[in-house]
Amino acid sequence: MGVGVAFGVGARLRDALRRGSTRGDAEFAGRVCSELSADMPDEDLGECLDDAMDMYRMGSKPRCEEVEYLGMVREAIDRIEEGE
């Protein structure tokens, strides 16, 4: 996975959050982010996945942890985009 993957995920999250302009959508996005934080208590995700992805640096974790981290964040972003 190259650096572009992480930044691409962040851009998709920004777009999803912009489209999710209703209060229900914002609450859903917050709930998804909270669930992700609960699943990864040692990670400093902050209040916005966009910030977590913007600040993430490829190679800062062992490869297997990096793949798991990026996969979980990507799943959360997909859930927000799809509203599930």
Secondary structure, 3 states (H helix, E strand, C coil): CCHHHHHHHHHHHHHHHHHCCCHHHHHHHHHHHHHHHHHCCCCCCCCCHHHHHHHCCCCCCCHHHHHHHHHHHHHHHHHHHHCC
